[in-house]
Amino acid sequence: MMYLNPHLIMLPILLPLIAGALMVLINERHHRLKFLINLFSTAVMLLTAIQLLMQAESGLWPADMAVYLAANWSAPFGIVLVADRLAAIMLLLTATLGTATLVFSYSRWSKTGVHFHTLFQLLLMGINGAILTADLFNLFVFFEVMLAASYGLLLHGYNISRIRAGMQYIVVNLVASLFFLIGIALVYAATGTLNFADLALKIATLDSTDRFILQTGAAILAVAFLTKSAMWPLGFWLPVTYSAACAPVAAMLVLLTKIGVYVILRLWWLLFSEHAGASAGFGGSVLLCGGLLTLAFGAVGLLASQEPRRIASFSAVISSGTLLALIGYGDATLLSSALFYLISSTLAVAAFIMLTELTDRIYTPAASVLALSMEAFAVEEDTQQSAGVVIPAAMAFLGLAFAACALIMAGLPPLSGFVAKFSILHGLLDSGAAHAPLWVRWIILTLLLVAGLSAIIALMRFGVRTFWTLYNSAPLRLHPTEALPILAILLLGVSMVFTAGPLFNLLSRASTDLQQTPAYIERVLQHPVVTTQEGL
Amino acid sequence: MELTIALSIGVLFGSGIWLILRPRSFQVITGLLLLSYAVNLFIFITGRLSVNKPPLIVQGEVVDPSLYADPLPQALVLTAIVIGFATTALYLVVLLGSRGLTGTDHVDGKERDSEE
């Protein structure tokens, strides 16, 4: 049987920290060495995530949850890390996307500036820590690690547009961090604890004054997380930031919004479950309405987008909106569909962002002006030239990859986006009347379909202009390390269709774990400290 | 004492919010600093206000907790100060970079042509 090392949970946090620190010491001239260290660390993270997921599935952990007491202090006093199925799935997603973007950055972006690899590892450390932690203040610290690294990465390849975007992104996130701290202070003032499990236990027993303070604190905390996950009207920083960042960084930033969603999912289902007494379901309608407004905003924004990066940005906004609306809707059976959608849309948008970096090479300014004037004046084509055009392999690859990304992002069959959207729609129509009146369900349904339609329109417009109106394009050069990650992500999207059954089973087990609040509380608070006889 | 602390936090917050809404990046960074002072004070008072109470107890002693200050907010404030300081310093670097590249200290990186 598998070797159960209790310290394995620490690896996704410690390894990138050590690798990142190590690479600060290495001179930029040894670019290949730095890349290899980075790749090794990310690959080990990938294996660790797989191993953690297998252990969570194997039933060896009590309540399918691994609890790690940092510095061996028992639960409400020390810092606790908790790995369950959902955390393992998110770690796996992070490591997969990390490996893909890292390989993608090899040929160009990792060489253009200093400390790309260090910042990349620290970003992964922050993300992994935020996924694993079970303590509110520790979550703040990991969020700051993640954000500080993302500030540096956003400015990577220093130019005016990145500085302008960085000024906004940094201020917005600094203010959001202040909100985070105020929220933490209020929660602590009301309950006297910051441990997730202890909070969930104490929320039910608060008197009305303390409950009011706690709910205020939770609302202020939510502002911080919702800013991160780009809920309307807190998400105006997102299109500017995603458009300015270089491609591998923008692909990782897509994941950061999903971390905001993940934190909301975890905290909201844990703290305001039906076991929370008078606070049960607090703020659910805000999440639902906010999610729907975000969805509508994303759909309108997508229609107005011409540039590929803005299309990707608004697709990320749409996927955040969908997820927030589904979390706020409060139907546990929809959660597994929401998680499937989260994985599928994150991968697709990230692949699309990397792809736009490649299509930008054929999409020269002259060609785009021509494409626009062609539409306006319908210039006669020179028919003799167009007979028997040879499509080079690189162009064919880009076209096919674009089509696959577009299918997943718009939720059309046969790829994973369709499976995700279909199961959401099915779940919405199927869910009991207890959760929301019928018209709410129809609004979600309509908005989802409208958002899908506007994604089709925006992506088709971009596709037609990029691939079908090419004139005098220089022969396209693709490095294998640029094509491979995109191909790998899209193949994952394809394989998610074939393994949809087992995957849905896994995700529904993960979402069932989320609802086991009493089991979670007991598991974390009862976890024994290690005594010297057992050894460390 | 409560009134003094509450008023000073309020004044710091008010000034900070007004400053981060100003168009000059120096005003914004000053506003962020004031806001982080206000937030740090705010975290500090969640451990309740007290005078002359030690935060630490000797191991193994059974004591009356009401004679001791809550040590956790003090630890949280220390962490928050360090993180806030680091991120503000980072913003200062970006601010200087923006000033150097765009030639203006407007937060948008360009002057509004009509008013300024």
Interface residues (C-beta under 8 A of the other chain):
Chain A: F137 F140 V141 E144 L147 A148 Y151 G152 L155 Y158 N159 I160 I163 R164 G166 M167 Q168 I170 V171 L174 V175 S177 L178 L181 I182 I184 A185 L186 Y188 A189 L194
Chain B: I20 S25 V28 L32 L35 S36 V39 N40 F42 I43 T46 L72 P73 L76 T79 A80 I83 G84 A86 T87 T88 L90 Y91 V94 L95 G97 S98 L101 T102 V107 D108 G109
